[in-house]
């Protein structure tokens, strides 16, 4: 399906393009050739069940075809390679365990928070655990951060954050859903590195905003027949703007920032992100306006030099 490449294979679709339609048409076009079963051997990982249904609908509209295997990036728990990884613990059980720890902490240090906040604090800790496991960050690293804290808020927060450290240490034997997902993906990536699959594997529609998904996408982009298809990729953005988007200048809030992080991990530049299909966006002029209006803070003054080139804004 793909020509050999020395670099990671990342494609994009511009904002406004019907993602499912462009994805399906690109798959059909690239699977044409001598092998009539190529499309049927292709695995496509999508980000939501709704997108899976939509892609199936588009394939149905294209007539009789051998369909690719459509999967969710979050649904890797049944992979044979993960058979010996313990099943994920029930979310309710984990929350009740956290509640017990928080209750004991508030009992010993009642000035930290009122008892009425017990369950809200437990839910917050559960959410933090999901983030920690999803990003592959050790809670001890969070605890060691040098935070200027004159009022003592960070010191009080650490007392709660330290609760999840004990759960992090048992994530291999009693994993929650996010921890198990990362264990499965890490093992899958390791197996792919040793024996890359010969059939096409594509991750489409995800931005890599979650660490585990980004780990999967980076590995797929580097495989002989692997590819990433990014949604809403701004092909109008100049290369120098892409290059200057960094966390330390506030660019992390930019909608293209996650695309850049993923591309950098895969070792490619903006210019090496290819167009997946020739499907035109419904309003190129609108895309140019939005691209310019969302320039990162250090270069928002480019309206003065580039705004007049946009023509009739209506």
C-alpha positions in Angstrom: 0.0 0.0 0.0 2.9 2.4 0.8 6.2 2.9 -1.0 9.3 2.3 1.1 10.3 5.4 3.2 13.4 6.2 5.2 11.3 8.5 7.4 8.2 8.1 9.5 5.0 8.1 7.4 2.6 10.8 8.6 -0.3 12.1 6.5 -2.8 14.9 7.2 -6.2 16.1 6.2 -7.0 19.8 6.3 -9.7 21.3 8.5 -13.2 21.0 7.1 -12.5 17.9 5.0 -15.0 15.1 5.6 -12.5 12.9 7.4 -14.3 9.5 7.0 -14.9 10.0 3.3 -11.4 11.1 2.6 -10.0 8.2 4.6 -12.0 5.6 2.8 -11.4 7.0 -0.7 -7.6 7.1 0.1 -7.6 3.5 1.3 -9.5 2.3 -1.8 -7.1 4.3 -4.1 -4.0 3.0 -2.4 -5.2 -0.6 -2.4 -5.7 -0.8 -6.1 -3.2 -3.1 -7.8 -2.3 -6.8 -8.3 -3.4 -7.9 -4.8 -7.2 -8.0 -4.4 -6.9 -8.9 -0.7 -4.7 -6.0 0.3 -7.5 -3.9 1.7 -8.9 -6.9 3.7 -5.5 -7.4 5.4 -5.3 -3.7 6.4 -5.9 -2.7 10.0 -7.2 0.8 10.7 -7.3 2.1 14.3 -9.9 4.9 14.8 -10.4 7.1 17.8 -14.2 6.7 18.5 -16.9 4.1 18.0 -18.9 6.8 16.2 -16.1 7.2 13.7 -16.0 3.4 13.2 -19.7 3.5 12.3 -19.2 6.4 9.9 -16.3 4.8 8.1 -18.4 1.6 7.7 -21.2 3.7 6.2 -18.9 5.3 3.7 -17.5 1.8 2.7 -21.1 0.6 2.2 -21.7 3.6 -0.1 -18.8 2.6 -2.3 -20.3 -0.8 -3.2 -19.1 -4.4 -2.8 -15.6 -4.4 -1.3 -13.4 -6.5 1.0 -13.3 -4.2 4.1 -10.3 -3.5 6.3 -10.3 -4.4 9.9 -11.6 -1.4 11.8 -10.5 -1.1 15.5 -10.4 1.4 18.3 -7.1 2.7 19.6 -8.4 2.2 23.1 -9.5 -1.4 22.5 -6.3 -3.4 22.6 -7.1 -5.4 25.8 -7.9 -8.6 23.8 -4.6 -8.7 22.0 -3.1 -12.3 22.3 0.3 -10.7 23.3 -1.4 -9.4 26.4 -2.9 -12.6 27.6 -0.7 -12.8 30.7 -1.3 -9.2 31.8 -3.7 -9.1 34.7 -7.2 -7.8 33.8 -8.0 -4.2 34.7 -9.4 -3.6 38.2 -13.0 -2.3 38.3 -13.1 1.5 38.4 -15.5 1.5 41.3 -13.2 -0.7 43.4 -10.3 1.6 42.7 -12.3 4.6 43.7 -13.4 3.0 47.0 -9.8 2.1 47.8 -8.7 5.7 47.2 -11.6 6.9 49.3 -10.3 4.8 52.2 -6.9 6.4 51.9 -8.3 9.9 51.7 -10.6 9.3 54.7 -7.6 8.3 56.8 -5.6 11.3 55.7 -8.5 13.7 56.5 -9.0 12.0 59.9 -5.3 12.5 60.8 -5.1 16.0 59.3 -8.6 17.5 59.3 -7.3 21.0 58.4 -6.5 19.8 54.9 -10.1 19.6 53.7 -13.7 19.1 55.1 -15.0 15.5 55.3 -17.8 16.5 52.8 -15.2 16.7 50.1 -14.1 13.1 50.6 -15.6 11.7 47.4 -14.8 14.7 45.2 -11.1 14.4 46.3 -11.2 10.6 45.6 -12.6 11.2 42.1 -9.9 13.9 41.4 -7.2 11.4 42.5 -8.6 8.8 40.2 -8.5 11.2 37.3 -4.9 12.1 38.2 -4.0 8.4 38.3 -5.4 8.0 34.8 -3.2 10.9 33.6 -0.1 9.5 35.3 -0.5 6.0 33.8 -1.5 7.3 30.4 1.6 9.6 30.2 3.9 7.1 31.8 5.0 9.5 34.5 6.1 8.3 37.9 4.3 10.1 40.7 7.6 10.5 42.5 8.6 12.9 39.7 5.6 15.0 40.4 6.4 15.1 44.1 10.0 16.2 43.4 9.0 19.3 41.4 10.5 22.5 42.7 7.3 24.7 43.0 7.4 28.1 44.6 4.7 27.8 47.3 4.6 30.6 49.7 1.1 29.9 50.8 1.5 26.2 51.3 -1.1 25.1 48.7 1.4 22.8 46.9 2.5 21.2 50.2 -1.1 20.4 51.0 -1.7 19.1 47.5 1.3 16.8 47.8 -0.2 15.0 50.8 -3.0 13.8 48.5 -0.8 13.2 45.5 1.4 10.9 47.5 -1.5 8.6 48.0 -1.4 7.4 44.4 2.3 6.5 44.7 1.4 3.2 46.4 -1.1 2.4 43.6 1.5 3.2 40.9 3.9 0.6 42.4 1.3 -2.2 42.0 0.2 -1.2 38.5 1.8 -4.3 37.0 -0.1 -6.7 39.2 -3.4 -4.8 39.8 -3.6 -2.3 36.9 -6.4 0.1 36.3 -7.7 0.5 32.8 -5.2 3.2 31.7 -2.3 1.4 33.3 -3.2 -1.9 31.5 -3.7 -0.1 28.2 -0.1 1.3 28.4 1.3 -2.1 29.4 -0.4 -3.7 26.3 0.7 -1.0 24.0 4.3 -1.1 25.3 4.5 -4.8 24.7 2.9 -4.5 21.3 5.3 -1.8 20.2 8.2 -4.0 21.4 7.0 -7.0 19.4 6.5 -4.8 16.3 10.1 -3.5 16.6 11.4 -7.1 16.6 9.1 -8.3 13.8 7.3 -5.5 11.9 3.9 -6.6 10.5 3.9 -7.0 6.7 0.3 -5.8 6.3 -0.7 -2.1 6.4 -1.5 -0.7 9.9 -3.0 2.8 10.0 -4.0 5.1 12.9 -6.5 7.6 11.7 -8.2 10.5 13.4 -6.2 10.7 16.6 -3.9 13.6 17.6 -1.8 11.7 20.1 -3.0 14.0 23.0 -2.9 11.0 25.3 0.5 9.5 26.0 -0.4 5.9 25.4 -2.0 6.7 22.1 1.0 8.8 21.1 3.3 5.8 21.9 1.2 3.6 19.6 1.1 6.2 16.8 4.9 6.9 16.9 5.6 3.1 16.5 3.1 2.7 13.7 4.4 5.7 11.7 7.9 4.1 11.5 6.7 0.6 10.4 7.4 -0.6 6.8 3.6 -0.5 6.1 2.4 1.8 8.9 0.9 5.3 8.6 -0.7 8.0 10.7 -3.5 10.2 9.3 -3.9 13.4 11.3 -7.2 15.3 11.4 -7.4 19.0 10.9 -3.8 19.5 9.9 -3.0 23.1 9.0 -1.2 23.1 5.7 -1.5 26.9 5.6 0.8 27.4 8.5 4.3 28.7 7.4 7.2 26.4 8.4 8.9 29.0 10.6 5.7 29.4 12.7 5.6 25.6 13.1 9.3 25.6 14.2 8.8 28.3 16.8 5.9 26.6 18.6 7.3 25.6 21.9 6.0 25.0 25.4 8.0 27.8 26.9 6.4 30.4 24.7 2.8 29.4 25.4 2.2 27.5 22.2 1.0 24.4 24.0 -2.6 25.7 23.7 -2.3 25.9 19.9 -4.5 23.3 18.1 -1.5 22.3 16.0 0.9 21.8 18.9 0.0 18.1 19.4 0.7 17.5 15.7 4.1 19.0 16.1 4.9 17.0 19.2 4.0 13.8 17.4 5.9 14.7 14.3 9.0 15.6 16.3 8.9 12.3 18.2 8.7 10.5 14.8 11.6 12.6 13.6 10.0 14.6 10.8 9.3 18.2 10.0 6.1 20.0 8.9 7.1 19.8 5.3 7.3 16.0 5.5 3.7 15.6 6.5 2.0 14.5 3.3 -1.6 15.0 2.2 -3.6 11.8 2.5 -5.9 12.6 -0.4 -6.8 15.3 -2.9 -10.2 16.0 -1.3 -10.5 19.7 -1.2 -11.6 21.5 2.0 -15.0 23.2 1.6 -13.6 26.7 2.1 -9.9 27.2 1.6 -10.2 31.0 2.3 -11.8 30.3 5.7 -8.9 27.9 6.6 -6.4 30.7 5.8 -8.2 33.2 8.0 -8.4 30.7 10.9 -4.8 29.7 10.5 -3.6 33.3 10.7 -6.0 34.2 13.5 -4.6 31.3 15.7 -0.9 32.2 15.3 1.0 31.7 18.6 1.3 34.8 20.8 4.8 35.8 19.8 3.7 36.3 16.2 0.1 37.5 16.4 1.3 40.8 14.9 1.6 39.0 11.6 -2.0 40.2 10.9 -0.4 43.5 10.0 1.8 42.0 7.3 -0.3 39.1 6.1 -3.9 40.1 6.8 -4.3 42.2 3.6 -3.3 39.2 1.5 -6.5 37.3 2.6 -8.7 39.3 0.1 -12.4 39.5 0.7 -12.9 38.2 4.2 -16.7 37.9 3.7 
